[in-house]
Amino acid sequence: MRAVQDGKERVFVLDCEALSLAVRGDRMMIARLSLAAQGEAEVITSPLTLVEAYDGRTTEQRWDWVLSRVRVADVGQEEARQARRLLATAGLHGHKFASDAVLAVIARQQQGNVTVLTSDVDDLERLVPHRVVVKKV
């Protein structure tokens, strides 16, 4: 059973910095991962974020532990189209915003109380609807 807030499931969407913090053992991120392990929330990220957050100093065991608590969204051609449209609508373009746009598409697909945890609040707020909370990590 998933824990709910205001009658809705809690979902945390992680950007690169949020995932990196989790891998490095940040207490707040570990608390969110614990909620996921207990079935009280869902934690999700994009495959791009996994690549972007990789740090060769972190052990495979640590990565495996974190990823056992995180769902990696399937991203294909349709999601890429949606991300491109989001960038165009926001007047953004280029590789600097590509990962943010894909993460925004993933956040938009989630149901419930969705929070994007990011180091880049300004750009993400331009890409997600008001129902999605964007919080700085």
C-alpha positions in Angstrom: 0.0 0.0 0.0 1.3 3.4 -0.9 1.2 6.3 1.6 -0.9 9.1 0.4 -0.9 12.8 1.1 -4.2 14.7 0.5 -5.6 11.5 -1.0 -2.8 11.2 -3.6 0.4 9.1 -3.9 3.7 10.8 -3.2 6.2 10.8 -6.1 9.7 12.1 -6.1 11.4 12.8 -9.4 15.2 13.0 -9.2 17.5 15.1 -11.3 21.2 14.5 -11.6 22.2 16.4 -8.4 19.4 14.7 -6.4 20.5 11.2 -7.5 24.1 12.1 -6.9 23.2 13.2 -3.3 21.4 9.9 -2.8 24.5 7.9 -4.0 26.7 10.0 -1.7 24.5 9.2 1.3 22.7 12.6 1.9 20.4 12.2 4.8 17.3 13.8 3.2 17.7 11.8 0.0 18.2 8.6 2.0 15.0 9.3 3.9 13.1 9.6 0.6 14.7 6.3 -0.6 13.6 4.7 2.6 10.0 5.8 2.0 10.2 4.1 -1.4 11.6 0.9 0.1 8.7 0.9 2.5 6.2 1.4 -0.3 5.2 4.9 1.0 6.4 6.8 -2.0 7.8 6.3 -5.5 11.1 7.6 -6.5 11.7 7.9 -10.2 14.4 9.3 -12.6 15.4 9.1 -16.3 18.0 6.9 -17.9 19.8 10.1 -18.9 20.0 11.1 -15.3 21.8 7.8 -14.4 24.4 8.5 -17.0 24.8 12.2 -16.0 25.1 11.4 -12.3 27.7 8.7 -12.6 30.8 9.2 -10.6 33.6 6.7 -10.9 34.5 7.2 -7.2 31.3 5.5 -6.1 31.2 1.7 -5.8 28.9 -0.5 -7.8 27.4 -1.8 -4.6 26.4 1.8 -3.6 24.8 2.4 -7.0 23.0 -0.9 -6.9 21.6 -0.1 -3.4 20.3 3.3 -4.5 18.9 2.0 -7.8 17.1 -0.8 -6.1 14.9 2.0 -4.6 14.5 4.1 -7.7 12.4 3.4 -10.8 14.0 4.3 -14.0 11.4 5.5 -16.5 11.1 4.1 -20.0 12.0 6.9 -22.4 11.5 6.5 -26.1 10.7 8.4 -29.2 7.3 9.8 -28.0 8.9 11.1 -24.8 11.7 12.7 -26.8 9.1 14.4 -29.0 7.3 15.7 -25.9 10.5 17.0 -24.4 11.3 18.8 -27.7 7.9 20.4 -27.6 8.3 21.5 -24.0 11.6 23.1 -24.9 10.1 24.9 -27.9 7.2 26.2 -25.8 9.5 27.4 -23.1 11.9 29.1 -25.6 14.8 26.8 -24.6 17.1 24.6 -26.7 20.3 22.8 -26.7 22.0 20.1 -24.6 22.0 22.2 -21.5 18.2 21.8 -21.2 17.8 18.3 -22.8 17.9 16.3 -19.5 15.6 18.8 -17.8 13.1 18.4 -20.6 13.1 14.6 -20.4 12.8 14.8 -16.6 9.8 17.2 -17.0 8.1 14.8 -19.4 8.5 12.0 -16.7 7.2 14.3 -14.0 4.2 15.2 -16.1 3.4 11.5 -16.6 3.2 10.8 -12.8 0.0 10.8 -10.8 -0.4 12.1 -7.3 1.7 14.6 -5.3 4.7 15.0 -7.6 7.9 16.7 -6.5 10.9 17.2 -8.7 14.1 17.4 -6.7 16.6 19.4 -8.6 19.6 21.8 -8.4 18.0 23.7 -11.4 14.7 25.1 -10.1 14.3 27.9 -12.6 14.5 25.7 -15.7 12.4 22.9 -14.3 9.6 25.3 -13.2 9.4 26.5 -16.8 8.9 23.0 -18.0 6.4 21.4 -15.6 2.7 22.3 -14.8 1.8 24.1 -11.6 0.6 20.9 -10.1 4.2 19.6 -10.0 6.3 21.0 -7.1 9.9 21.8 -7.9 12.2 21.8 -4.9 15.9 22.7 -4.7 18.3 20.1 -3.4 
